[in-house]
Amino acid sequence: MSVAVSIRMPDELIRELDSVAKTTERSRSFHIQKALEIYLEDQADLQIALDRLHDSSDPITSIDEMRNELNV
């Protein structure tokens, strides 16, 4: 199931979107959906990284320790 969503975007962004849509023979909606999927995945990855950064029980490995582990 899909739901219609209305957004406002700057004219220049719409021109770029239309250009990509025409070149790829895909709709605006297709490209907006793909871009939003990637953005949301990136935000989830960022949140995981921030949670781990602030988790004092998560061990930190120095670059020297990493090199030793990898024998480089």
TORKOL-449312 format. One record per atom (N, C-alpha, C): residue number from 1; residue in three letters; atom name; x, z, y. Coordinates in pm, whole numbers, plus 32768, in hexadecimal, padded with zeros to 4 digits. Example, Ala and Ser with C-alpha at 12.3 -4.5 7.8 and 13.67 -1.06 7.14 Angstrom:
BEGIN
R seq type atom    x    z    y
R   1  ALA    N 8527 830C 7DC7
R   1  ALA   CA 84CE 830C 7E3E
R   1  ALA    C 8528 830C 7EB6
R   2  SER    N 8505 82C4 7F1F
R   2  SER   CA 8557 82CA 7F96
R   2  SER    C 850A 8313 8003
END
This chain:
BEGIN
R seq type atom    x    z    y
R   1  MET    N 8054 8000 7F89
R   1  MET   CA 8000 8000 8000
R   1  MET    C 8058 8000 807C
R   2  SER    N 802E 7FBC 80E0
R   2  SER   CA 8079 7FBD 815D
R   2  SER    C 801C 7FE1 81D0
R   3  VAL    N 8057 8016 823B
R   3  VAL   CA 800C 8042 82AF
R   3  VAL    C 8044 7FFB 8329
R   4  ALA    N 7FEE 7FCB 837F
R   4  ALA   CA 8019 7F8C 83FB
R   4  ALA    C 804B 7FF7 845D
R   5  VAL    N 80BC 7FD9 849E
R   5  VAL   CA 80F5 8033 8501
R   5  VAL    C 8113 7FE0 857D
R   6  SER    N 80F4 8017 85EF
R   6  SER   CA 810C 7FD1 866D
R   6  SER    C 817D 8019 86B8
R   7  ILE    N 81E0 7FCB 86E5
R   7  ILE   CA 824F 8005 8732
R   7  ILE    C 826B 7FAD 87AB
R   8  ARG    N 82AC 7FE8 880C
R   8  ARG   CA 82DA 7F9C 8881
R   8  ARG    C 8371 7F95 887A
R   9  MET    N 83A6 7F1B 8894
R   9  MET   CA 8437 7F07 8893
R   9  MET    C 845E 7EB3 890C
R  10  PRO    N 84D9 7EC5 893B
R  10  PRO   CA 8508 7E75 89AC
R  10  PRO    C 8506 7DE0 898B
R  11  ASP    N 84EE 7D8F 89F1
R  11  ASP   CA 84E7 7CFD 89E0
R  11  ASP    C 8563 7CC5 899A
R  12  GLU    N 85D8 7CF5 89C1
R  12  GLU   CA 8654 7CC0 8988
R  12  GLU    C 865A 7CDB 88F2
R  13  LEU    N 862F 7D50 88C9
R  13  LEU   CA 8630 7D71 883B
R  13  LEU    C 85CF 7D17 87EE
R  14  ILE    N 855D 7CFA 8829
R  14  ILE   CA 84FC 7CA0 87EA
R  14  ILE    C 8536 7C13 87DF
R  15  ARG    N 857C 7BE6 8846
R  15  ARG   CA 85BA 7B61 883F
R  15  ARG    C 8620 7B5A 87CD
R  16  GLU    N 8670 7BC3 87C0
R  16  GLU   CA 86D3 7BC7 8753
R  16  GLU    C 868C 7BCB 86CC
R  17  LEU    N 8625 7C1C 86C2
R  17  LEU   CA 85D9 7C26 8646
R  17  LEU    C 859A 7BA0 8622
R  18  ASP    N 8560 7B5E 8682
R  18  ASP   CA 8523 7ADB 8669
R  18  ASP    C 858A 7A75 863E
R  19  SER    N 8600 7A7C 8678
R  19  SER   CA 866A 7A1F 8653
R  19  SER    C 8694 7A34 85C1
R  20  VAL    N 86A5 7AB2 859B
R  20  VAL   CA 86CA 7AD1 8510
R  20  VAL    C 8659 7AA8 84B2
R  21  ALA    N 85DF 7AC4 84D8
R  21  ALA   CA 856C 7AA2 8484
R  21  ALA    C 8564 7A0A 846F
R  22  LYS    N 857A 79C0 84D9
R  22  LYS   CA 8575 792E 84CE
R  22  LYS    C 85E6 78FA 8476
R  23  THR    N 865F 792E 848B
R  23  THR   CA 86D4 7901 843E
R  23  THR    C 86C3 791F 83AA
R  24  THR    N 868D 7993 838A
R  24  THR   CA 8681 79BD 82FF
R  24  THR    C 85FD 7994 82BF
R  25  GLU    N 85A3 795D 8312
R  25  GLU   CA 851D 7938 82E4
R  25  GLU    C 84D2 79B0 82A8
R  26  ARG    N 84E5 7A23 82E8
R  26  ARG   CA 84A0 7A9E 82C4
R  26  ARG    C 8454 7ACF 833F
R  27  SER    N 83F1 7B22 8329
R  27  SER   CA 839E 7B52 8398
R  27  SER    C 83E2 7BC2 83E6
R  28  ARG    N 83AF 7BDA 845D
R  28  ARG   CA 83DB 7C4E 84AB
R  28  ARG    C 83C9 7CCD 8458
R  29  SER    N 8354 7CD8 841B
R  29  SER   CA 8335 7D50 83CC
R  29  SER    C 8399 7D68 835D
R  30  PHE    N 83C3 7CFE 831B
R  30  PHE   CA 8426 7D0B 82B0
R  30  PHE    C 84A6 7D4A 82E5
R  31  HIS    N 84D7 7D15 8354
R  31  HIS   CA 8556 7D46 838B
R  31  HIS    C 8549 7DD3 83C3
R  32  ILE    N 84DA 7DF1 8402
R  32  ILE   CA 84C5 7E79 8435
R  32  ILE    C 84BF 7EDD 83C2
R  33  GLN    N 8477 7EB8 8357
R  33  GLN   CA 846D 7F10 82E3
R  33  GLN    C 84F6 7F28 82A5
R  34  LYS    N 8545 7EBE 8291
R  34  LYS   CA 85CA 7ECD 8255
R  34  LYS    C 8624 7F22 82AE
R  35  ALA    N 861F 7F0C 8330
R  35  ALA   CA 8671 7F5A 838D
R  35  ALA    C 864A 7FED 8389
R  36  LEU    N 85C9 8008 8382
R  36  LEU   CA 859A 8092 837D
R  36  LEU    C 85C1 80D5 82FA
R  37  GLU    N 85BA 808C 828B
R  37  GLU   CA 85E5 80C3 820A
R  37  GLU    C 8678 80ED 8210
R  38  ILE    N 86CD 8097 8246
R  38  ILE   CA 875C 80B4 8251
R  38  ILE    C 8772 812C 82AD
R  39  TYR    N 872E 812F 831E
R  39  TYR   CA 873B 819E 837C
R  39  TYR    C 8715 8222 833A
R  40  LEU    N 86A6 8224 82F1
R  40  LEU   CA 8679 82A0 82B2
R  40  LEU    C 86D9 82CC 8244
R  41  GLU    N 8712 826E 81F9
R  41  GLU   CA 8778 8291 8195
R  41  GLU    C 87F2 82CD 81D9
R  42  ASP    N 881D 8291 8248
R  42  ASP   CA 8890 82C5 8292
R  42  ASP    C 8875 8352 82C7
R  43  GLN    N 87FC 8369 82F7
R  43  GLN   CA 87D8 83EE 832A
R  43  GLN    C 87D9 8456 82BA
R  44  ALA    N 87AA 842E 8244
R  44  ALA   CA 87AC 848A 81D1
R  44  ALA    C 883C 84A9 81AA
R  45  ASP    N 8892 8442 81A7
R  45  ASP   CA 8920 8457 8187
R  45  ASP    C 8961 84B3 81EE
R  46  LEU    N 8942 849E 826D
R  46  LEU   CA 8979 84F1 82D8
R  46  LEU    C 894F 8582 82C6
R  47  GLN    N 88D0 8597 82A4
R  47  GLN   CA 88A0 8621 8292
R  47  GLN    C 88E6 8663 821D
R  48  ILE    N 88FC 861A 81B0
R  48  ILE   CA 8945 8651 813D
R  48  ILE    C 89D3 8678 8167
R  49  ALA    N 8A15 861F 81B2
R  49  ALA   CA 8A9E 863B 81E0
R  49  ALA    C 8AA1 86B5 823A
R  50  LEU    N 8A41 86C1 8295
R  50  LEU   CA 8A3D 8734 82EF
R  50  LEU    C 8A21 87B5 82A2
R  51  ASP    N 89C7 87AD 8241
R  51  ASP   CA 89AA 8824 81EE
R  51  ASP    C 8A27 8850 81A4
R  52  ARG    N 8A71 87F1 816D
R  52  ARG   CA 8AEC 8814 8123
R  52  ARG    C 8B56 884A 8182
R  53  LEU    N 8B5E 8811 81F9
R  53  LEU   CA 8BC0 883E 825C
R  53  LEU    C 8BA8 88CF 8281
R  54  HIS    N 8B2B 88F6 828B
R  54  HIS   CA 8B09 897E 82B4
R  54  HIS    C 8AF7 89DF 823F
R  55  ASP    N 8B0C 89B0 81C5
R  55  ASP   CA 8AFF 8A05 814E
R  55  ASP    C 8B86 8A47 8132
R  56  SER    N 8B8F 8AC7 8150
R  56  SER   CA 8C0E 8B0E 8140
R  56  SER    C 8C36 8B1E 80AD
R  57  SER    N 8BDA 8B0C 8052
R  57  SER   CA 8BFB 8B17 7FC3
R  57  SER    C 8C30 8A93 7F89
R  58  ASP    N 8C27 8A28 7FD9
R  58  ASP   CA 8C57 89A6 7FAC
R  58  ASP    C 8CEC 899E 7FCA
R  59  PRO    N 8D41 8990 7F64
R  59  PRO   CA 8DD2 8991 7F7B
R  59  PRO    C 8E02 8918 7FCB
R  60  ILE    N 8E67 892E 801C
R  60  ILE   CA 8EA3 88C4 806B
R  60  ILE    C 8F28 889E 802A
R  61  THR    N 8F3D 881B 8018
R  61  THR   CA 8FB9 87E9 7FDD
R  61  THR    C 900B 87A8 804B
R  62  SER    N 9087 87D2 805A
R  62  SER   CA 90DD 8797 80C1
R  62  SER    C 910A 870C 8093
R  63  ILE    N 913B 86BE 80F2
R  63  ILE   CA 916C 8639 80D1
R  63  ILE    C 91E2 863F 8071
R  64  ASP    N 9237 86A4 8081
R  64  ASP   CA 92A8 86B4 8025
R  64  ASP    C 9279 86D4 7F98
R  65  GLU    N 9216 872C 7F8D
R  65  GLU   CA 91DF 874B 7F09
R  65  GLU    C 91A0 86CF 7EC9
R  66  MET    N 915C 8680 7F1B
R  66  MET   CA 911D 8606 7EE9
R  66  MET    C 9186 85A3 7EB9
R  67  ARG    N 91F0 8592 7F06
R  67  ARG   CA 925C 8538 7EDD
R  67  ARG    C 929A 8565 7E59
R  68  ASN    N 92B0 85E7 7E4C
R  68  ASN   CA 92E8 861C 7DCF
R  68  ASN    C 928C 8602 7D5A
R  69  GLU    N 920B 8618 7D6F
R  69  GLU   CA 91AA 8600 7D04
R  69  GLU    C 91A8 856E 7CDA
R  70  LEU    N 91B6 8514 7D3B
R  70  LEU   CA 91B1 8485 7D1F
R  70  LEU    C 9238 8447 7D01
R  71  ASN    N 92A1 8499 7D08
R  71  ASN   CA 932A 8469 7CF0
R  71  ASN    C 9352 83F4 7D4C
R  72  VAL    N 9334 8404 7DCC
R  72  VAL   CA 935C 839D 7E2D
R  72  VAL    C 93BA 83D5 7E94
END
